[in-house]
Amino acid sequence: MTLVADIDFFRQKIFDFYRLHRRSFPWRETTDRYAVMISEIMLQQTQAERVVPRFQAWLQHFPDITHLASAPLKDVLTLWSGLGYNSRAVRLHHCASIISDSYGGIVPSHPQLLKKLPGIGEYTCRSIPVFADNLDLAAVDTNIRRIIIHEFSLPVDTPASKVQELADAALPHGQSRDWHNALMDYGALELTSKKTGIRPLTKQSKFHGSKRWYRGQLIRELVHSDIMFLEEIEEKYGNCPWNLVEILSDLIHEGLVEPLESPCNGVRQGFKIKGG
């Protein structure tokens, strides 16, 4: 078979599967670029089913860029709680401020403009205009990479540029939104990582007890407290195998947490959510 024939067969296979097994998600029912951006960032490293209630609650509290940009970080982290990687919420909050100040509160539609925003990388700068505007772009994430490698019988170490080249060639023009939704459903329901043995390029380490787990626990504690003192943190998480002071320093550096002194005792070191 020629490459053109292979691609025609591939498209038909994916769309046939989609017609029979299409999943329904609230972000698929909108073309609002802000809502699509929120869903795409929430879906990074988080299962779609877990995102649904968070996405709906988020849009109720922060229905547009203006509401998100003006919200306290503590409120943003409270709504984000349970999605993991709190730094994504911080970057999203910063992203909203930039869009509000520089783009009149309208999420840009051009990938090169989107890519300049914090937390938006090579895939997301493409996926946002794909799902919001049906733009003729091929966006390749872990799932789509796995599908391309498997369906075109490529080596697992095929360079990203080659995978992108095939993804570009396979894109049915004028159907970008449906095509990417179809690929997502095929990868999630049929051609899974477990079934193919094709692993992501980066593998997540065990979560519980990891440094990331302790970071999440500290953020959760601080979200629900006006202030926590270092001795309280050390007492509660004394079994932490990581250096708690270093973790707190990282959170401060990333803009999640700010240090402060107790108003009644200038010696005791306290911490709170930045701006909270």
C-alpha positions as CSV (number, residue, x, y, z in Angstrom):
1,M,0.0,0.0,0.0
2,T,1.1,3.6,-0.6
3,L,1.3,6.1,2.2
4,V,-1.8,7.8,0.8
5,A,-3.7,4.5,0.9
6,D,-2.4,3.9,4.4
7,I,-3.6,7.3,5.6
8,D,-7.0,6.8,4.0
9,F,-7.4,3.5,5.7
10,F,-6.3,5.0,9.0
11,R,-8.7,7.9,8.9
12,Q,-11.6,5.5,8.1
13,K,-10.7,3.2,10.9
14,I,-10.5,6.1,13.5
15,F,-13.7,7.7,12.3
16,D,-15.6,4.4,12.2
17,F,-14.6,3.8,15.9
18,Y,-15.6,7.3,16.8
19,R,-19.1,6.9,15.4
20,L,-19.7,3.8,17.5
21,H,-17.9,4.8,20.7
22,R,-17.9,8.6,20.9
23,R,-17.5,9.8,24.5
24,S,-19.4,12.8,25.9
25,F,-17.7,15.5,27.9
26,P,-18.9,19.1,28.7
27,W,-15.8,20.7,27.0
28,R,-16.8,19.0,23.8
29,E,-20.1,21.0,23.8
30,T,-18.5,24.4,23.6
31,T,-16.2,26.3,21.2
32,D,-15.5,29.0,23.7
33,R,-11.7,29.4,23.6
34,Y,-11.4,30.2,27.4
35,A,-13.4,27.1,28.4
36,V,-11.4,24.9,26.0
37,M,-8.1,26.3,27.4
38,I,-9.3,25.4,30.9
39,S,-10.2,21.9,29.9
40,E,-6.9,21.4,28.1
41,I,-4.8,22.4,31.0
42,M,-6.9,20.4,33.4
43,L,-6.6,17.4,31.2
44,Q,-2.8,17.5,31.3
45,Q,-1.9,14.3,33.3
46,T,-5.4,13.9,34.7
47,Q,-8.0,11.4,33.6
48,A,-11.0,12.9,31.8
49,E,-13.6,11.5,34.1
50,R,-11.9,13.2,37.1
51,V,-11.8,16.5,35.2
52,V,-15.6,16.7,34.5
53,P,-16.8,17.9,37.9
54,R,-13.8,20.2,38.4
55,F,-14.3,21.8,34.9
56,Q,-18.0,22.4,35.6
57,A,-17.3,23.9,39.1
58,W,-14.5,26.0,37.7
59,L,-16.7,27.7,35.0
60,Q,-19.3,28.4,37.6
61,H,-16.8,30.3,39.8
62,F,-14.6,31.7,37.0
63,P,-16.8,31.9,33.9
64,D,-14.3,34.0,31.9
65,I,-10.8,35.5,31.9
66,T,-11.8,38.6,33.9
67,H,-13.2,36.6,36.8
68,L,-10.1,34.3,36.9
69,A,-7.5,37.1,36.6
70,S,-9.2,39.0,39.5
71,A,-9.6,36.0,41.8
72,P,-7.3,35.5,44.8
73,L,-4.8,32.7,44.2
74,K,-6.2,30.9,47.3
75,D,-9.6,30.7,45.6
76,V,-8.0,29.3,42.4
77,L,-6.1,26.6,44.4
78,T,-9.2,25.7,46.3
79,L,-11.1,25.0,43.0
80,W,-8.0,23.2,41.6
81,S,-7.7,20.9,44.7
82,G,-7.7,17.3,43.6
83,L,-6.4,17.8,40.1
84,G,-2.7,17.6,41.2
85,Y,0.3,19.7,40.0
86,N,-0.8,22.9,41.7
87,S,1.8,24.8,39.7
88,R,-0.5,24.4,36.7
89,A,-3.2,26.4,38.6
90,V,-0.6,29.1,39.4
91,R,0.5,29.3,35.8
92,L,-3.2,29.4,34.6
93,H,-3.9,32.2,37.0
94,H,-0.8,34.1,35.7
95,C,-1.9,33.3,32.1
96,A,-5.3,34.9,32.8
97,S,-3.7,38.1,34.0
98,I,-1.5,38.3,30.8
99,I,-4.5,37.7,28.6
100,S,-6.6,40.3,30.5
101,D,-3.8,42.9,30.2
102,S,-2.4,42.2,26.8
103,Y,-5.3,40.6,24.8
104,G,-8.4,42.4,26.0
105,G,-9.5,39.3,28.0
106,I,-9.7,37.2,24.8
107,V,-7.7,34.0,24.6
108,P,-5.5,34.2,21.5
109,S,-6.3,31.9,18.6
110,H,-2.8,31.8,17.1
111,P,-0.5,28.9,18.3
112,Q,2.6,31.2,18.4
113,L,0.8,33.7,20.7
114,L,-0.6,30.9,22.9
115,K,2.8,29.3,23.2
116,K,4.2,32.5,24.8
117,L,1.7,32.1,27.7
118,P,2.8,30.4,30.9
119,G,1.9,26.7,31.1
120,I,1.1,26.4,27.4
121,G,3.5,24.2,25.5
122,E,3.8,22.7,22.0
123,Y,0.7,20.4,22.3
124,T,-1.6,22.8,24.1
125,C,-0.9,25.8,21.8
126,R,-2.2,23.6,19.0
127,S,-5.0,21.8,20.8
128,I,-6.8,25.0,22.0
129,P,-7.4,26.3,18.4
130,V,-8.1,22.8,17.2
131,F,-11.0,22.2,19.7
132,A,-12.2,25.8,19.9
133,D,-11.8,26.9,16.2
134,N,-11.5,23.7,14.3
135,L,-8.1,25.0,13.0
136,D,-6.3,22.7,10.6
137,L,-3.4,21.7,12.9
138,A,-2.2,18.3,14.1
139,A,-1.7,18.3,17.8
140,V,0.4,15.4,19.1
141,D,0.2,14.3,22.8
142,T,1.2,11.0,24.4
143,N,-2.0,9.2,23.2
144,I,-1.8,10.4,19.6
145,R,2.0,9.6,19.5
146,R,1.1,6.0,20.6
147,I,-1.6,5.7,17.9
148,I,0.7,7.0,15.2
149,I,3.5,4.7,16.2
150,H,1.3,1.6,16.4
151,E,-0.9,2.2,13.3
152,F,2.1,3.0,11.1
153,S,4.3,0.3,12.6
154,L,7.0,2.7,13.6
155,P,9.8,2.0,16.1
156,V,9.0,3.2,19.6
157,D,11.9,5.6,19.5
158,T,10.8,7.3,16.3
159,P,11.7,11.0,16.6
160,A,9.0,13.4,17.4
161,S,9.5,15.2,14.1
162,K,8.6,12.1,12.2
163,V,5.5,11.4,14.3
164,Q,4.4,15.1,13.7
165,E,5.0,14.7,10.0
166,L,2.6,11.7,9.8
167,A,0.1,13.4,12.1
168,D,0.1,16.4,9.7
169,A,-0.3,14.2,6.7
170,A,-3.2,12.2,8.3
171,L,-5.2,15.3,9.3
172,P,-8.5,15.5,7.4
173,H,-8.8,19.2,6.5
174,G,-11.9,20.9,7.8
175,Q,-12.5,18.1,10.4
176,S,-9.7,18.9,12.9
177,R,-12.0,19.0,16.0
178,D,-13.8,15.7,15.3
179,W,-10.5,14.1,14.2
180,H,-8.7,14.9,17.4
181,N,-11.7,13.9,19.6
182,A,-11.8,10.6,17.6
183,L,-8.1,10.0,18.2
184,M,-8.5,10.7,21.9
185,D,-11.3,8.2,22.2
186,Y,-9.5,5.6,20.2
187,G,-6.4,5.9,22.4
188,A,-8.4,5.9,25.6
189,L,-10.8,3.1,24.9
190,E,-9.1,0.9,22.3
191,L,-5.4,1.4,21.7
192,T,-4.3,1.8,25.3
193,S,-0.7,2.0,26.6
194,K,-1.3,-1.3,28.4
195,K,-2.6,-3.0,25.3
196,T,0.2,-1.8,23.0
197,G,3.1,-1.8,25.4
198,I,4.0,1.6,24.0
199,R,4.9,3.7,27.1
200,P,5.0,7.5,27.4
201,L,8.3,9.2,26.8
202,T,8.3,10.3,30.5
203,K,7.0,7.9,33.2
204,Q,5.5,9.3,36.4
205,S,7.0,8.0,39.5
206,K,5.0,6.6,42.4
207,F,2.8,9.4,43.8
208,H,2.0,8.6,47.4
209,G,4.9,9.5,49.7
210,S,6.7,11.3,46.8
211,K,8.0,14.9,47.1
212,R,5.1,15.8,44.8
213,W,2.7,14.2,47.3
214,Y,4.0,16.2,50.2
215,R,3.9,19.4,48.1
216,G,0.2,18.7,47.4
217,Q,-0.5,18.0,51.1
218,L,1.1,21.3,52.2
219,I,-0.8,23.3,49.6
220,R,-4.0,21.6,50.7
221,E,-3.3,22.4,54.4
222,L,-2.5,26.1,53.5
223,V,-5.5,26.5,51.3
224,H,-7.7,25.7,54.4
225,S,-5.7,27.7,56.9
226,D,-4.9,31.4,57.2
227,I,-1.4,30.6,58.3
228,M,0.7,27.5,59.3
229,F,3.9,27.8,61.3
230,L,7.0,25.8,60.4
231,E,6.9,23.9,63.7
232,E,3.3,22.8,63.0
233,I,4.3,21.6,59.6
234,E,7.4,19.7,60.9
235,E,5.3,18.1,63.6
236,K,2.6,17.0,61.2
237,Y,4.9,15.8,58.5
238,G,7.9,14.7,60.6
239,N,8.1,11.4,58.8
240,C,8.7,13.2,55.4
241,P,11.9,11.7,53.8
242,W,12.4,15.0,52.0
243,N,13.6,18.3,53.4
244,L,10.4,20.2,54.3
245,V,12.2,23.6,54.3
246,E,13.4,22.9,50.8
247,I,9.9,22.0,49.7
248,L,8.5,25.2,51.2
249,S,11.3,27.2,49.5
250,D,10.4,25.6,46.2
251,L,6.7,26.5,46.7
252,I,7.7,30.1,47.5
253,H,9.9,30.3,44.5
254,E,7.1,29.0,42.3
255,G,4.7,31.7,43.6
256,L,2.4,29.3,45.4
257,V,3.3,30.2,49.0
258,E,4.6,33.3,50.8
259,P,6.4,33.4,54.1
260,L,5.4,35.7,56.9
261,E,6.1,36.3,60.6
262,S,3.6,35.9,63.3
263,P,2.1,39.2,64.4
264,C,2.5,38.2,68.0
265,N,6.0,36.7,67.7
266,G,8.4,37.9,65.1
267,V,10.5,34.8,65.5
268,R,8.0,32.1,64.5
269,Q,8.2,31.4,60.8
270,G,4.8,31.1,59.2
271,F,3.5,30.4,55.7
272,K,0.3,31.1,53.7
273,I,-0.9,30.8,50.2
274,K,0.4,33.8,48.2
275,G,-2.0,36.6,48.3
276,G,-4.4,34.7,50.6
